[in-house]
Amino acid sequence: MDVHGGQHVVFDFDGALELARRLWALADNVDTFRGKRDTAATTALRHWQGRYATEFRNSVTTEQGSDTHLSTAMRDDARTLAVLWSQAMAEEAKVRYADHVTEKKQHRSFFHRVEDAILGSDDDYGPEPGPFAVPQPPAFITTGCLPVYG
């Protein structure tokens, strides 16, 4: 068991997943409005010819690429937030566990501490926290909660 106390993780756990949900929803909105604009552009260009039609067509093509890039980037950022949430949760859980073990060890008698040093500790501090699954889109629901030791 490798237990090291450390600094607690400073991370907005709830806010990160809320932001991930909002980014995903915004990406959906970009995709929805892109479809509506594409339909409107197709209608406008059906009988439109000439230089201004060509400029408009080029502008629509550029906009479609930008929209696709934007919605993809927002979804990538949402997924990244979920991964960071998972990593921060795991790290904070480890810090809390280490604090728990340290506190239990400090409350042992001098005799037990000497015994631990010679024979090794046989205390059961409870299971070490494991990894947290990465929340999945679009809901980005938490996949666990931080341990609380009494």
Secondary structure as UniProt FT lines:
FT   HELIX           13..45
FT   HELIX           51..106
FT   HELIX           110..119
FT   TURN            137..139
//
